[in-house]
């Protein structure tokens, strides 16, 4: 009897130690709503990316940990991983697929994930980087820039694949973040040469890109962030696989605990792909205000591409928390921008957007 009790106690201690040394977490979000935009029918859509993720850590001793994270993207209205064109060209782990080590030196990971710039910039966008048309991240916050233009159609292009990711320790509020991608082809489709002033590229035109082309040099991304109570800032620089370059600076302040005011400024240069009008500048001013069980989101931004009419967008949204994991939301926005698929790139078209839905974290 005593031997059985001792064995049971030893087994329990071993199991507790093993659990403390290694852990795996399943997490995700599901977001669905109804939305209506000018010229489109009301549709079931989403405000945020729907994801299913797996992440874990293993304690290796002496302050060193092994870490991994896998993240699937899916559509809540169909349950598929299809992209908007209805094809299954997305990678299974579209969101990220990374493994690495963490210690006193910081964090090093390898695989696929958001670039240093893309990951840092969401803290200075009033919709926290969510891809809703009411938000600014997918167009104005990135100045129309694409981190991975050489990836396959349907792929999320604000990430690097075949890359090394580094995050330094936070020292006196400062952190260095860097991403370097390998010179590997990512199954992009052939892009034909187009003269300036056509219906596809508006004023710019572009040089040809062969299918499955290898980047001329390694794409890379760097950001430096600073955080302190009531203030945060970021400076970033990135170069993608077609040698387009983006500079960005951003800051946020909390004049009172409930209010966050943020500003970001971006500049893109794309001389090696576009033929003329290669520069784009943009800025976004936004705010988040926590009131009662909810949050008000608001923003205004402009984008000025060379040779193309200026884009202007104003948005306001509201989140109502039903619990710590579930909230209802409503968004309204108006965007004036160049008409898509038209040579009238000096004429702005006004698009109103209305969306409401429910978001759940698990």
matplotlib code that plots the C-alpha trace (Angstrom):
import matplotlib.pyplot as plt

x = [0.0, 2.8, 4.7, 1.6, 1.1, 4.8, 4.5, 1.4, 2.9, 6.0, 3.9, 1.8, 4.9, 6.4, 3.2, 3.0, 6.6, 6.1, 3.1, 5.0, 7.8, 5.7, 2.4, 0.2, -2.7, -5.5, -7.0, -8.9, -11.5, -14.8, -16.3, -19.4, -21.6, -23.7, -22.3, -23.5, -21.3, -22.3, -22.9, -23.0, -25.7, -25.9, -23.7, -22.6, -19.0, -16.5, -14.7, -11.7, -9.8, -11.2, -8.4, -7.7, -4.3, -2.0, 0.9, 3.2, 6.3, 8.8, 11.1, 14.6, 16.2, 18.5, 16.0, 15.7, 12.4, 11.4, 8.3, 6.0, 2.8, 0.6, -2.4, -5.1, -7.3, -10.9, -14.2, -16.9, -19.7, -18.7, -16.4, -13.8, -10.2, -11.1, -10.0, -12.4, -12.0, -13.3, -10.1, -8.1, -4.8, -4.3, -1.7, -3.2, -1.4, -2.0, -1.7, 1.7, 3.8, 6.8, 9.2, 12.0, 13.8, 13.3, 15.8, 17.7, 18.8, 15.2, 13.1, 14.3, 11.7, 11.8, 8.9, 6.0, 4.5, 3.8, 6.8, 8.3, 6.6, 3.2, 3.2, 4.3, 2.0, -1.3, -0.9, -1.2, -4.3, -7.8, -9.2, -6.0, -5.2, -8.5, -9.2, -12.6, -13.2, -13.9, -10.3, -7.2, -4.5, -4.9, -4.6, -3.8, -1.6, 0.6, 0.4, -0.9, 2.3, 2.4, 5.0, 4.9, 3.8, 5.5, 3.3, 0.6, -2.9, -5.2, -2.3, -2.2, 0.5, 1.4, 3.6, 7.0, 7.4, 10.7, 11.9, 13.8, 12.2, 13.9, 12.5, 15.0, 14.4, 12.6, 15.2, 14.0, 10.9, 12.7, 12.6, 14.2, 12.2, 13.7, 12.5, 14.6, 13.2, 15.1, 15.5, 13.0, 10.2, 6.7, 4.6, 3.4, 1.5, 3.0, 2.4, 2.4, 4.0, 1.4, 1.8, 1.0, -2.6, -4.4, -7.5, -5.5, -2.7, -4.2, -1.5, 1.6, 1.9, 4.3, 7.2, 6.6, 7.2, 7.8, 5.8, 7.4, 10.2, 13.0, 13.4, 16.4, 17.6, 16.4, 13.2, 13.6, 11.7, 12.8, 11.0, 12.0, 9.2, 9.0, 6.4, 5.8, 2.7, 0.7, 2.9, 4.1, 6.0, 7.4, 9.8, 10.0, 11.5, 10.8, 11.8, 9.8, 10.6, 10.2, 12.4, 9.5, 10.5, 8.3, 9.1, 6.8, 6.6, 3.8, 3.0, 0.1, -0.7, -3.2, -4.2, -6.6, -6.6, -9.7, -8.6, -5.9, -5.0, -2.7, -1.1, 0.9, 2.7, 3.9, 5.9, 6.3, 8.7, 8.2, 10.7, 11.6, 8.0, 6.0, 7.0, 5.9, 4.3, 6.2, 5.7, 2.8, 2.4, -0.3, -1.3, -3.9, -5.2, -7.3, -8.6, -10.0, -12.2, -13.3, -16.7, -18.7, -18.8, -17.8, -15.2, -15.6, -13.2, -12.7, -10.3, -9.5, -6.8, -5.5, -3.3, -1.6, -0.2, 1.7, -0.5, -3.6, -6.5, -6.1, -7.9, -9.8, -11.5, -13.4, -14.7, -16.3, -17.1, -18.4, -17.7, -20.1, -18.6, -21.0, -18.2, -14.4, -14.4, -17.5, -18.5, -21.0, -19.8, -21.0, -18.9, -19.7, -17.2, -17.0, -14.1, -13.3, -10.7, -9.8, -12.3, -11.1, -10.5, -10.9, -8.6, -10.4, -7.7, -8.1, -11.8, -12.7, -15.6, -17.4, -18.2, -20.2, -19.8, -22.1, -21.3, -22.5, -21.7, -20.4, -16.9, -15.9, -12.4, -11.8]
y = [0.0, 2.4, 1.5, 2.2, 5.6, 6.5, 5.5, 7.5, 10.5, 10.3, 9.9, 12.9, 15.0, 13.9, 14.7, 18.2, 18.8, 17.7, 19.8, 22.9, 22.2, 21.8, 23.3, 23.4, 25.8, 25.7, 29.1, 31.0, 33.5, 33.2, 36.4, 36.8, 39.6, 41.3, 44.1, 46.4, 48.6, 51.0, 49.1, 45.7, 43.5, 42.8, 39.8, 37.6, 38.7, 39.3, 42.1, 40.2, 37.1, 33.8, 31.6, 28.3, 28.2, 25.9, 27.2, 25.8, 26.1, 23.6, 24.6, 23.5, 24.8, 27.7, 30.2, 28.7, 27.7, 26.0, 27.6, 26.9, 28.4, 27.2, 29.2, 28.3, 30.9, 29.9, 31.6, 31.6, 31.8, 28.7, 26.8, 26.6, 27.8, 29.2, 32.7, 35.3, 34.0, 30.6, 28.7, 26.6, 28.3, 29.3, 27.5, 25.4, 27.5, 30.8, 32.9, 31.6, 28.5, 29.1, 27.3, 28.7, 29.4, 32.1, 33.1, 36.0, 36.9, 37.4, 35.3, 33.6, 31.8, 30.3, 29.8, 32.0, 35.0, 38.7, 40.9, 43.1, 46.2, 44.5, 43.1, 46.4, 48.7, 47.2, 48.8, 52.2, 51.5, 52.1, 48.8, 47.0, 45.7, 43.9, 43.6, 45.1, 47.8, 50.2, 49.8, 51.3, 48.6, 46.9, 50.1, 53.4, 52.1, 50.3, 53.1, 50.5, 48.5, 44.7, 42.7, 39.6, 40.4, 37.3, 34.8, 32.8, 34.3, 34.2, 34.1, 36.7, 39.1, 40.9, 38.0, 36.5, 32.8, 31.0, 33.6, 34.2, 36.3, 38.0, 40.0, 41.4, 41.6, 44.8, 47.1, 50.3, 50.1, 49.6, 46.5, 45.7, 43.4, 42.0, 39.7, 38.4, 36.1, 33.7, 34.2, 31.5, 31.5, 31.4, 30.3, 33.7, 34.0, 35.6, 39.4, 40.8, 44.2, 47.0, 50.5, 53.5, 54.7, 51.4, 50.0, 47.7, 49.8, 53.3, 55.9, 53.8, 50.8, 48.0, 45.9, 42.1, 39.5, 35.9, 33.2, 31.7, 34.3, 34.5, 37.8, 39.9, 40.2, 39.0, 40.7, 42.1, 44.1, 46.0, 47.9, 49.6, 50.0, 51.9, 51.4, 53.1, 54.0, 56.4, 56.5, 54.2, 54.8, 52.9, 53.4, 50.8, 50.1, 47.2, 46.0, 43.3, 40.8, 43.4, 45.9, 48.2, 50.1, 51.4, 53.7, 54.2, 56.1, 56.0, 57.0, 56.8, 58.6, 58.0, 61.4, 59.5, 55.8, 55.2, 57.1, 56.2, 58.6, 57.3, 58.7, 56.8, 58.1, 56.0, 56.5, 53.8, 53.8, 51.2, 52.1, 48.5, 47.4, 50.5, 52.5, 56.0, 57.6, 55.3, 57.1, 56.8, 58.7, 58.1, 58.9, 57.8, 59.5, 57.4, 56.9, 54.2, 55.2, 52.7, 53.7, 51.4, 47.8, 49.0, 50.6, 53.4, 53.2, 56.2, 57.2, 59.4, 58.9, 59.9, 58.3, 60.2, 58.1, 60.0, 60.6, 59.2, 61.0, 61.2, 58.5, 59.8, 57.6, 58.3, 55.5, 55.0, 51.7, 50.4, 47.2, 46.1, 43.4, 40.7, 38.9, 38.8, 36.7, 37.9, 41.2, 42.7, 45.3, 47.9, 49.9, 52.7, 54.2, 56.4, 56.1, 58.2, 56.7, 56.1, 54.0, 50.4, 48.8, 52.1, 54.5, 57.4, 57.4, 61.1, 60.7, 59.6, 57.3, 57.5, 54.1, 53.9, 50.8, 49.5, 46.4, 44.7, 41.3, 39.2, 38.3, 35.4, 34.4, 30.9]
z = [0.0, 1.0, -2.2, -4.3, -2.6, -3.2, -6.9, -7.3, -5.7, -7.9, -11.0, -10.1, -9.5, -12.8, -14.7, -13.1, -14.0, -17.6, -18.0, -16.6, -19.0, -22.2, -23.2, -26.4, -26.8, -29.4, -30.1, -32.8, -33.8, -35.7, -37.1, -39.3, -40.2, -42.8, -45.0, -47.8, -50.0, -52.7, -55.9, -54.2, -52.7, -49.0, -48.2, -45.3, -44.7, -41.9, -40.2, -39.0, -40.3, -39.1, -37.8, -36.1, -34.4, -32.5, -30.5, -27.9, -25.8, -24.4, -21.5, -22.4, -19.3, -18.5, -19.7, -23.2, -24.8, -28.0, -29.5, -32.5, -34.0, -36.8, -38.0, -40.5, -42.2, -43.2, -44.3, -41.7, -44.2, -46.1, -43.7, -46.4, -46.8, -50.2, -51.2, -52.6, -56.2, -55.1, -55.7, -53.2, -53.8, -50.2, -48.1, -45.3, -42.7, -44.4, -41.2, -40.0, -39.8, -37.6, -35.2, -33.2, -29.9, -27.2, -24.6, -23.2, -26.7, -27.8, -30.2, -33.4, -35.7, -39.1, -41.6, -42.6, -40.8, -40.8, -41.6, -39.0, -40.5, -40.9, -37.4, -35.7, -37.7, -36.5, -33.1, -34.8, -36.9, -35.3, -36.4, -35.1, -38.6, -39.2, -43.0, -42.9, -45.6, -42.8, -41.6, -43.1, -42.8, -46.2, -48.2, -46.5, -43.6, -46.1, -48.8, -51.3, -50.8, -50.9, -48.8, -51.0, -54.6, -55.9, -54.0, -55.6, -56.4, -53.4, -50.9, -48.1, -49.2, -46.0, -44.9, -45.9, -46.6, -46.4, -43.9, -40.6, -38.0, -35.0, -32.1, -29.6, -25.9, -24.8, -23.3, -21.7, -23.8, -27.1, -29.3, -32.6, -35.0, -38.3, -41.0, -43.9, -46.6, -48.8, -52.6, -53.4, -56.0, -54.5, -57.5, -58.6, -61.9, -65.0, -65.0, -68.5, -69.3, -69.4, -70.8, -68.5, -68.6, -69.0, -67.3, -65.1, -63.6, -63.9, -64.5, -63.7, -66.1, -65.1, -66.4, -67.0, -64.3, -65.3, -63.6, -60.5, -60.6, -58.0, -56.3, -57.5, -53.9, -50.4, -49.3, -45.8, -43.2, -40.0, -37.3, -34.0, -31.5, -28.2, -25.6, -22.2, -20.2, -22.2, -25.3, -28.1, -31.3, -34.4, -37.3, -40.0, -43.4, -45.8, -49.3, -51.1, -53.9, -56.7, -54.9, -53.9, -50.7, -47.9, -45.0, -42.1, -38.8, -36.3, -32.7, -30.2, -27.0, -24.2, -22.8, -20.5, -19.8, -21.9, -25.0, -27.5, -30.3, -33.1, -36.3, -39.0, -42.0, -45.0, -48.2, -50.9, -53.9, -56.6, -59.4, -60.5, -61.2, -62.1, -65.2, -64.1, -61.1, -58.8, -55.4, -53.0, -49.7, -47.1, -43.6, -41.1, -38.0, -35.6, -32.1, -29.9, -26.9, -24.3, -22.9, -20.6, -22.1, -25.5, -27.7, -30.3, -33.3, -35.6, -38.3, -41.3, -43.8, -47.2, -49.9, -52.7, -55.5, -58.1, -61.1, -59.5, -57.8, -54.0, -51.9, -48.8, -46.2, -43.1, -40.8, -37.5, -35.7, -32.3, -30.4, -27.7, -25.4, -24.4, -22.5, -22.4, -25.6, -27.6, -28.9, -31.4, -33.8, -36.3, -38.9, -41.3, -43.7, -46.8, -49.2, -52.3, -54.6, -58.2, -60.1, -60.2, -63.7, -65.5, -67.2, -65.4, -62.7, -62.1, -61.1, -57.6, -56.9, -53.6, -51.8, -48.6, -46.5, -43.7, -41.7, -38.5, -37.0, -34.1, -33.2, -30.9, -29.6, -28.3]

ax = plt.figure().add_subplot(projection="3d")
ax.plot(x, y, z, "-o")
ax.set_aspect("equal")
plt.show()
